[in-house]
Amino acid sequence: MSLETMFDDLLKRYESLKEEMSQAAGDSESFIKLSKEFSELENFAVVINNYRKIQLELAELEQMTADPAADAEFLPLASAEIENLKAVLPQLQKEIKIMLIPKDAVDERNAIIEIRAGAGGDEAGLFVADLLRMYQKYSEYKGWRFEILHLQESGIGSLKEVFANISGRGVFSYLKFESGVHRVQRVPVTESSGRIHTSTATVAVLPEAEEVDLKIDDTDLKIDVMRASGAGGQHVNKTESAVRITHIPTGIVVTQQDERSQHMNRLKAMKILRARLYELERQKLHSRRADDRRSQIGSGDRSERIRTYNYPQGRVSDHRINLTLYKLTQIMEGEGLEEMIKSIIEWDREEQLAGFYREA
């Protein structure tokens, strides 16, 4: 299908929606659904109409300059305007194609982020704590809400694992490419000889699941309650507030003991479980749709090494797009992470756009 045919189809649908909306005024459910589609197509209509308006202006100017009887004083002005319009058209065409790229249905969702210590012992646990702080600071910078759902310490300020819920506009669209193995290279505070050690942490970013996304049968759940262990105060040994939920069909286990209330621990555990199950279904669908395709910026698999934080050189390198920024301090403080993430998003957009050009 040519781009012009695609534009015609979009504009026809846009105009027909106006009529359908007027007819569905008494049906709130249908009207809301149609309004959402209309709102999405309205942006297309504005850009496409502008694109065609410029095409028409260009054609008229070229016709006028080709006329032997054209005013000689008019020709230089017309030629300059033709060059301007010719420069604008490709940019508008690219903008429309970017708008046509299918959006991830969960891009606007909140996210649950899981960070776990990998290889490197206590140093890996300290790196988990650093990454947790980095994402907290980045959330502050973006104006998002950051809530820790579960945190397991492993001594001397290090963390074995941490789960957090991040809420705000477009959270998943920004953080979805953070999934994978993050590697740190630095001299540990406990290293007397000054040798650089390499440690790792695993990050998984999951879109927060909504109730309508999937149904979890109570019969598929095995719920155990127990006394909380570790630091937590006198209530630890007196109440059975900790909850462990096992999803029998998949074997996924979630344990939550951070809250004093068994009810609150169960709610948090179910939020994590629901996100994991939803992501499992999304990955199955993705695999079926593109079994042999692997994105240039990586699969998002948590076993894939994606980034290295090198403290001696003050650099952060993203291996998927071959980008190195000598801004380690700014990145670990959160605000500098924006440049890294936006570079990855832009790379992904260009890759999809290249595919669009091949198909169009």
C-alpha positions in Angstrom: 0.0 0.0 0.0 1.4 3.4 -1.0 1.7 6.2 1.5 -0.8 8.3 -0.4 -3.4 5.5 -0.3 -2.7 5.1 3.4 -3.3 8.8 4.0 -6.6 8.7 2.0 -7.8 5.8 4.2 -6.9 7.6 7.4 -8.7 10.8 6.4 -11.8 8.8 5.3 -11.9 7.0 8.6 -11.4 10.4 10.4 -14.4 11.9 8.6 -16.6 8.9 9.1 -15.9 8.9 12.8 -17.5 12.4 13.1 -20.7 10.9 11.8 -20.5 7.8 14.0 -19.9 9.9 17.1 -23.0 12.0 16.4 -25.1 8.9 16.0 -23.6 7.3 19.2 -24.2 10.3 21.4 -26.8 8.4 23.5 -24.6 5.4 24.0 -21.8 6.5 26.4 -19.7 3.3 26.0 -19.7 3.5 22.2 -19.1 7.2 22.3 -16.1 7.0 24.5 -14.6 4.3 22.3 -15.2 6.3 19.2 -13.9 9.5 20.8 -10.6 7.8 21.7 -10.1 6.6 18.1 -11.1 10.1 16.8 -8.6 11.8 19.1 -5.8 9.5 17.9 -6.7 10.2 14.2 -7.0 13.9 14.7 -3.3 14.3 15.0 -2.8 12.3 11.8 -5.4 14.5 10.0 -3.7 17.7 11.0 -0.3 16.6 9.8 -1.5 14.9 6.6 -3.6 17.9 5.6 -0.6 20.2 6.2 1.6 17.8 4.2 -0.9 17.9 1.3 -1.3 21.7 1.5 2.5 22.1 1.1 2.4 19.6 -1.8 -0.2 21.7 -3.5 1.6 25.0 -2.9 4.8 23.4 -4.3 3.1 22.2 -7.4 1.5 25.7 -8.0 4.8 27.5 -7.6 6.7 25.1 -9.9 3.9 25.6 -12.5 4.2 29.4 -12.2 8.0 29.4 -12.5 7.8 27.2 -15.6 5.6 29.7 -17.3 7.7 31.7 -19.9 5.5 34.7 -19.2 6.3 34.7 -15.5 7.4 38.0 -14.0 11.2 38.1 -13.8 11.2 39.8 -10.4 8.9 37.0 -9.1 11.2 34.1 -10.1 13.9 34.4 -7.4 11.4 34.6 -4.6 9.4 31.7 -6.0 12.6 29.6 -6.4 13.6 30.3 -2.8 10.1 29.3 -1.6 10.2 26.1 -3.7 13.5 25.1 -2.0 12.0 25.8 1.4 8.9 23.7 0.7 11.0 20.8 -0.7 13.0 20.8 2.6 9.9 20.7 4.7 8.1 17.8 2.9 10.6 15.0 3.9 10.4 16.1 7.5 6.6 16.0 7.5 6.6 12.6 5.8 9.0 11.3 8.4 6.8 12.7 11.2 3.7 10.9 9.7 5.6 7.6 9.4 6.7 7.9 13.0 3.1 8.4 14.0 2.2 5.3 12.0 4.6 3.0 13.9 2.5 0.7 16.1 2.7 1.7 19.7 3.3 -0.7 22.5 -0.2 -1.1 24.1 1.4 -0.9 27.6 3.7 2.1 27.0 1.5 4.4 29.2 1.3 1.9 32.1 3.0 2.2 35.4 5.8 -0.3 36.0 7.2 -2.7 38.5 11.0 -2.8 38.6 12.9 -5.7 40.1 16.6 -5.4 40.9 18.6 -8.5 42.0 22.2 -9.0 43.0 24.2 -11.1 40.5 27.8 -12.1 40.5 30.2 -10.4 42.9 29.1 -11.1 46.5 28.6 -8.1 48.7 29.8 -5.7 46.0 26.9 -6.9 43.8 24.5 -6.1 46.7 26.0 -2.7 47.0 25.5 -2.2 43.3 21.8 -3.1 43.7 21.5 -0.4 46.3 23.2 2.1 43.9 20.8 1.2 41.1 17.8 1.5 43.4 18.9 5.0 44.3 19.5 5.8 40.7 16.0 4.8 39.7 14.6 6.6 42.7 16.4 9.8 41.7 15.3 9.4 38.1 11.7 9.0 39.2 12.0 12.3 41.2 13.4 14.0 38.1 10.5 12.7 36.0 7.9 13.6 38.6 6.9 9.9 39.1 5.9 8.2 42.4 8.3 5.6 43.6 7.1 3.0 46.1 9.2 0.1 47.4 7.2 -3.1 47.5 9.8 -5.4 48.9 13.4 -5.1 50.0 15.8 -7.8 51.2 19.0 -6.7 52.8 22.2 -8.7 52.9 24.4 -6.7 55.3 26.8 -3.7 55.2 24.3 -1.7 53.2 24.0 -4.1 50.4 20.7 -5.5 49.0 19.9 -9.0 47.8 16.8 -7.9 45.9 14.3 -5.1 45.7 11.0 -4.6 44.0 9.4 -1.2 43.5 6.2 0.2 41.9 6.8 3.3 39.7 3.7 5.4 38.8 3.4 8.3 36.4 2.9 9.3 32.9 4.5 7.0 30.3 6.7 5.2 32.9 6.9 1.8 31.1 7.7 3.5 27.7 10.8 5.1 29.4 12.0 2.2 31.5 11.2 -0.9 29.4 14.7 -1.0 27.9 16.3 -1.1 31.3 15.7 -4.8 31.6 18.9 -6.9 31.5 22.2 -7.4 33.2 23.9 -4.2 34.5 27.7 -4.5 35.2 29.8 -2.4 37.5 33.6 -2.1 37.4 35.2 -0.4 40.4 37.5 -0.9 43.4 35.4 -2.2 46.3 35.8 -0.4 49.7 37.0 -3.7 51.2 39.7 -4.1 48.6 43.1 -3.1 50.1 45.2 -3.7 47.0 43.2 -1.3 44.8 42.2 -4.0 42.3 39.2 -3.3 40.1 36.4 -5.8 40.6 33.5 -6.6 38.2 30.0 -7.3 39.7 26.6 -7.5 38.2 22.9 -6.9 39.0 19.8 -8.0 37.1 17.0 -5.5 36.3 13.6 -6.5 35.1 10.9 -3.9 34.2 7.4 -5.2 34.0 4.2 -3.2 33.0 1.8 -3.0 35.9 -1.1 -5.4 35.2 -4.7 -4.2 35.5 -7.6 -6.3 36.7 -8.9 -6.7 33.2 -5.7 -7.9 31.8 -5.8 -11.4 33.2 -7.9 -13.5 35.6 -6.1 -15.4 38.3 -8.2 -18.2 39.7 -8.0 -18.7 43.5 -7.7 -22.4 42.9 -4.4 -21.7 41.1 -2.9 -20.1 44.2 -1.2 -21.6 47.2 -1.0 -19.1 50.0 1.2 -19.6 53.0 1.4 -17.3 56.0 4.3 -17.3 58.4 6.2 -15.1 60.9 8.4 -12.5 59.3 12.2 -13.1 59.5 15.1 -10.7 59.8 15.0 -7.1 60.9 11.6 -5.6 61.6 10.9 -5.0 65.3 9.1 -7.0 68.0 6.2 -7.9 65.8 8.5 -10.2 63.8 8.3 -13.1 66.2 4.7 -12.5 67.4 2.5 -12.3 64.3 2.2 -14.3 61.2 2.2 -11.3 58.9 4.5 -12.6 56.1 2.8 -14.0 53.0 4.1 -16.4 50.4 2.0 -16.9 47.2 2.7 -19.6 44.8 1.1 -19.6 41.3 0.7 -23.4 40.8 0.4 -23.5 37.0 3.6 -21.5 36.4 5.5 -22.1 39.6 6.1 -18.4 40.2 6.6 -17.6 43.9 6.3 -14.2 45.5 7.1 -13.6 49.2 6.2 -10.4 51.0 6.9 -9.5 54.6 7.7 -5.8 54.6 4.4 -4.7 56.1 3.1 -5.4 59.6 -0.3 -6.3 58.2 -0.8 -9.7 56.6 -3.5 -8.1 54.4 -1.1 -5.4 53.1 1.6 -8.0 52.4 -0.9 -10.1 50.5 -1.9 -7.0 48.4 1.7 -6.2 47.5 2.5 -9.8 46.7 -0.5 -10.1 44.4 0.5 -6.9 42.6 4.0 -8.4 41.9 2.5 -11.7 40.9 0.0 -10.1 38.6 2.7 -8.1 36.8 4.9 -11.2 36.4 2.1 -13.3 34.9 1.1 -10.5 32.6 4.7 -10.1 31.4 4.8 -13.9 30.9 1.8 -13.7 28.6 3.2 -10.6 26.7 6.5 -12.5 26.1 4.7 -15.5 24.8 2.8 -13.3 22.4 5.9 -11.5 21.3 7.7 -14.8 20.7 4.9 -16.0 18.5 4.8 -12.8 16.5 8.5 -12.5 16.0 10.2 -15.8 16.7 13.2 -15.1 14.5 13.5 -11.4 15.0 15.8 -9.8 17.5 15.8 -6.1 18.0 19.0 -4.1 17.5 18.7 -2.8 21.0 18.2 -6.2 22.5 15.5 -8.6 23.5 14.9 -7.1 26.9 15.7 -10.5 28.4 17.0 -10.2 31.9 20.0 -12.5 31.1 21.4 -10.1 28.4 24.2 -7.8 29.4 23.1 -4.3 28.4 25.2 -1.7 30.3 28.5 -1.2 32.1 29.2 1.4 34.8 33.0 2.0 34.9 33.9 4.1 38.0 37.7 4.5 37.4 37.0 6.0 34.0 33.8 7.8 35.0 31.9 6.3 32.1 28.7 4.4 31.4 28.4 2.3 28.2 25.3 0.9 26.7 26.3 -2.1 24.6 23.2 -2.4 22.6 23.6 1.0 20.8 27.4 1.4 21.3 26.9 4.6 23.3 29.4 5.7 26.0 28.8 8.8 28.2 31.4 10.1 30.5 28.8 11.2 32.9 28.7 8.5 35.5 28.1 10.7 38.5 25.2 12.5 36.7 23.7 9.2 35.6 23.9 7.7 39.1 22.2 10.8 40.4 19.3 10.1 38.1 19.0 13.2 35.9 21.8 12.1 33.6 20.0 8.8 32.9 17.5 10.8 30.8 20.1 11.2 28.0 20.9 7.5 28.0 17.3 6.4 27.9 16.2 8.9 25.3 19.1 7.8 23.0 17.9 4.2 23.3 14.3 5.2 22.6 15.5 7.2 19.5 17.5 4.3 18.3 14.5 2.0 18.6 12.3 4.5 16.7 14.9 4.8 13.9 15.1 1.0 13.6 11.3 0.7 13.4 11.2 3.6 10.9 13.8 1.9 8.7 11.5 -1.2 8.7 8.6 1.0 7.8 10.4 2.4 4.8 11.3 -1.1 3.6 7.6 -2.1 3.9 6.0 1.0 2.5 
